[in-house]
Amino acid sequence: MLKLRLTRLGRKKVPFYRIAAMEALSRRDGKAVAYLGTFNPLAEEEKQVVLKEEEILRYLSNGAQPTETVKSILTKAGIWEKFQETKKK
């Protein structure tokens, strides 16, 4: 099963994350199927999250499950609502 989750980059005490589609049983920083965006918790609000919306919606519609953190990022970006609307159709 595929999961949408964060992989950590950056040096000590300066985190930077990539949002990745990965197998559920793989390591946190293991090999990803695809990279779907970035998340920088230390940046100012505008540049904090960069997402590939179409690819994320494609993976979600094919059954990928987001972690709680990724789901909250998608909700703030408005992508989760779009996915819920397409699911209802």
SULQUIZI-V55332 format. One record per backbone hydrogen bond with DSSP energy under -1.0 kcal/mol. NH is the residue of the N-H (numbers start at 1). CO is the residue of the C=O. If there is no record, write none. Layout:
NH&CO / NH&CO
This chain:
3&22 / 4&65 / 5&20 / 7&18 / 9&16 / 14&11 / 16&9 / 17&39 / 18&7 / 19&37 / 20&5 / 21&34 / 22&3 / 24&1 / 26&23 / 30&27 / 33&21 / 34&21 / 36&19 / 38&50 / 39&17 / 40&48 / 43&40 / 50&38 / 52&36 / 53&51 / 56&52 / 57&53 / 58&54 / 59&55 / 60&56 / 61&57 / 62&58 / 63&60 / 64&59 / 65&2 / 67&4 / 71&67 / 72&68 / 73&69 / 74&70 / 75&71 / 76&72 / 77&73 / 79&74 / 80&74 / 82&78 / 83&79 / 84&80 / 85&81 / 86&82 / 87&83 / 88&84
